[in-house]
Amino acid sequence: MGRNGLHVAVVGATGAVGQQMIQTLENRNFPVETLTLLSSERSAGKKVVFKGQEIEVQVATPESFAGVDIALFSAGGAVSKALAPEAVKRGAIVVDNTSAFRMDENVPLVVPEVNESDLTWHNGIIANPNCSTIQMVVALEPIRQAFGLKKVIVSTYQAVSGAGAQAIEELKTQAKAILAGESFTPEILPVKSDRKHYQIAFNAIPQIDKFQANGFTFEEMKMINETKKIMHMPELEVAATCVRIPVITGHSESVYIEVEKEGISVEEMKQLLKEAPSVVLQDDLAEQLYPMPADCVGKNDVFVGRVRKDLDRDNGFHLWIVSDNLLKGAAWNSVQIAESLLKLGLVNL
Ligand SMILES: NC(=O)c1ccc[n+]([C@@H]2O[C@H](COP(=O)([O-])OP(=O)(O)OC[C@H]3O[C@@H](n4cnc5c(N)ncnc54)[C@H](OP(=O)(O)O)[C@@H]3O)[C@@H](O)[C@H]2O)c1
């Protein structure tokens, strides 16, 4: 009512995801009247440029959220658990990028192309799914709608930026050290707080997040559980193997699916994906055209290629899905949720 825009807060403003959130708010020309940038004490006082204006980063406290309409959180689960309820108490709607609330049944877990209408029952907190889950469900939802979906088996090739700014630095310094014949000590990957750390440069690490009692990692369980929740399909069969590779940005996924409908051709599958929202089909074998992370950086879409019919199962298909994990996997999906809130009248100017 008469305002030029919303009061938006970014928590974790100096991080890999937070930086992209600020950039995405600017690129989308999201109606921001006031932008509050929050971090820990480490980065407080730093200046960040938004729409040509310098904004000073402040320490995140409960009082930081007074007057905030939408708070985009990406400062780790502990910060979200402590501060998201404080933000809600002060009237903000929280879009949370961490895994703190994703499986809470009172919290919608939203990818706008798939389940935008779940936003209507939010109770102050909306969860942004795991990056590797988001890009997969964007490609799978149109397939589910057209042909039904029974089973998903995914293997991921995930970029180091998914583990934050320190992991990017670790890959770069290790690569330099190895090429210079110097020694180095891995400290961040696969999981900073786990007991052992391994070389990521010129390597592949089949562990993302900590191991669970069932032998899967937490990242793999996130893909399994979040896919079922977002697609409203508790009965969907999903298995995942998540691997970290020495790419800075852009997650890739080899996905095997089984659909309900028999007799679907590769051409029908490709045509469907070509017309799907936020999906770009890059699949031309004669031209050696297929998605690769280096080509996806900085883009909001989900790129799909290598579409093949399984050789043994008529209802089985293989896909290769790539997207910028910091954008559709995190910052863009969060800002897209904020845009949906405006569109649905769940937040008002
Ligand atoms: N990277 C991805 O692709 C991705 C995707 C989806 C979700 N996420 C989630 O988003 C979160 C952040 O990821 P990231 O990759 O951006 O990590 P990051 O690069 O390590 O950045 C962490 C950010 O959180 C801030 N922070 C840390 N402790 C804090 C505290 N006690 N109070 C306030 N702010 C604090 C940091 O501020 P300082 O500069 O002061 O340290 C920094 O701004 C993680 O929970 C991650 O799981 C990441």
The ligand as an SDF file (V2000), in Angstrom:
LIG
                    3D

 48 52  0  0  0  0  0  0  0  0999 V2000
   25.9940  -23.7220   -1.7710 N   0  0  0  0  0  0  0  0  0  0  0  0
   24.8960  -24.3080   -2.2030 C   0  0  0  0  0  0  0  0  0  0  0  0
   24.7790  -24.7390   -3.3550 O   0  0  0  0  0  0  0  0  0  0  0  0
   23.7530  -24.4180   -1.2850 C   0  0  0  0  0  0  0  0  0  0  0  0
   22.5680  -24.7720   -1.8210 C   0  0  0  0  0  0  0  0  0  0  0  0
   21.4700  -24.8520   -0.9950 C   0  0  0  0  0  0  0  0  0  0  0  0
   21.6060  -24.5870    0.3230 C   0  0  0  0  0  0  0  0  0  0  0  0
   22.7880  -24.2380    0.8580 N   0  0  0  0  0  0  0  0  0  0  0  0
   22.8670  -23.9540    2.2840 C   0  0  0  0  0  0  0  0  0  0  0  0
   23.0210  -22.5600    2.4950 O   0  0  0  0  0  0  0  0  0  0  0  0
   23.8440  -22.3450    3.6300 C   0  0  0  0  0  0  0  0  0  0  0  0
   25.0110  -21.4440    3.2730 C   0  0  0  0  0  0  0  0  0  0  0  0
   25.7570  -22.0320    2.2300 O   0  0  0  0  0  0  0  0  0  0  0  0
   26.9510  -21.2860    1.5090 P   0  0  0  0  0  0  0  0  0  0  0  0
   27.3930  -22.2290    0.4700 O   0  0  0  0  0  0  0  0  0  0  0  0
   26.5870  -19.9020    1.1020 O   0  0  0  0  0  0  0  0  0  0  0  0
   28.0350  -21.2030    2.7060 O   0  0  0  0  0  0  0  0  0  0  0  0
   29.2570  -20.1990    2.9290 P   0  0  0  0  0  0  0  0  0  0  0  0
   29.8060  -19.7400    1.6260 O   0  0  0  0  0  0  0  0  0  0  0  0
   30.1600  -20.8940    3.8690 O   0  0  0  0  0  0  0  0  0  0  0  0
   28.5940  -18.9200    3.6450 O   0  0  0  0  0  0  0  0  0  0  0  0
   28.0620  -18.9710    4.9300 C   0  0  0  0  0  0  0  0  0  0  0  0
   27.3950  -17.6400    5.2650 C   0  0  0  0  0  0  0  0  0  0  0  0
   26.7590  -17.7540    6.5400 O   0  0  0  0  0  0  0  0  0  0  0  0
   27.2320  -16.7320    7.4190 C   0  0  0  0  0  0  0  0  0  0  0  0
   27.2760  -17.1960    8.7970 N   0  0  0  0  0  0  0  0  0  0  0  0
   27.9940  -18.2090    9.3070 C   0  0  0  0  0  0  0  0  0  0  0  0
   27.7820  -18.3090   10.6490 N   0  0  0  0  0  0  0  0  0  0  0  0
   26.9010  -17.3500   10.9740 C   0  0  0  0  0  0  0  0  0  0  0  0
   26.2940  -16.9170   12.1910 C   0  0  0  0  0  0  0  0  0  0  0  0
   26.5480  -17.5340   13.3470 N   0  0  0  0  0  0  0  0  0  0  0  0
   25.4310  -15.8810   12.1500 N   0  0  0  0  0  0  0  0  0  0  0  0
   25.1630  -15.2440   10.9870 C   0  0  0  0  0  0  0  0  0  0  0  0
   25.7110  -15.5940    9.7980 N   0  0  0  0  0  0  0  0  0  0  0  0
   26.5640  -16.6260    9.7970 C   0  0  0  0  0  0  0  0  0  0  0  0
   28.6090  -16.4280    6.8930 C   0  0  0  0  0  0  0  0  0  0  0  0
   29.0130  -15.1480    7.3660 O   0  0  0  0  0  0  0  0  0  0  0  0
   30.5680  -14.8010    7.6290 P   0  0  0  0  0  0  0  0  0  0  0  0
   31.0820  -14.2150    6.3300 O   0  0  0  0  0  0  0  0  0  0  0  0
   30.4780  -13.7590    8.6990 O   0  0  0  0  0  0  0  0  0  0  0  0
   31.2700  -16.0310    8.0310 O   0  0  0  0  0  0  0  0  0  0  0  0
   28.3610  -16.4760    5.3930 C   0  0  0  0  0  0  0  0  0  0  0  0
   27.7220  -15.2910    4.9740 O   0  0  0  0  0  0  0  0  0  0  0  0
   24.2520  -23.7210    4.1180 C   0  0  0  0  0  0  0  0  0  0  0  0
   23.3840  -24.1100    5.1460 O   0  0  0  0  0  0  0  0  0  0  0  0
   24.0420  -24.6150    2.9380 C   0  0  0  0  0  0  0  0  0  0  0  0
   23.7410  -25.9030    3.3580 O   0  0  0  0  0  0  0  0  0  0  0  0
   23.8700  -24.1280    0.0570 C   0  0  0  0  0  0  0  0  0  0  0  0
  1  2  1  0
  2  3  2  0
  2  4  1  0
  4  5  1  0
  4 48  2  0
  5  6  2  0
  6  7  1  0
  7  8  2  0
  8  9  1  0
  8 48  1  0
  9 10  1  0
  9 46  1  0
 10 11  1  0
 11 12  1  0
 11 44  1  0
 12 13  1  0
 13 14  1  0
 14 15  2  0
 14 16  1  0
 14 17  1  0
 17 18  1  0
 18 19  2  0
 18 20  1  0
 18 21  1  0
 21 22  1  0
 22 23  1  0
 23 24  1  0
 23 42  1  0
 24 25  1  0
 25 26  1  0
 25 36  1  0
 26 27  1  0
 26 35  1  0
 27 28  2  0
 28 29  1  0
 29 30  1  0
 29 35  2  0
 30 31  1  0
 30 32  2  0
 32 33  1  0
 33 34  2  0
 34 35  1  0
 36 37  1  0
 36 42  1  0
 37 38  1  0
 38 39  2  0
 38 40  1  0
 38 41  1  0
 42 43  1  0
 44 45  1  0
 44 46  1  0
 46 47  1  0
M  CHG  2   8   1  16  -1
M  END
$$$$
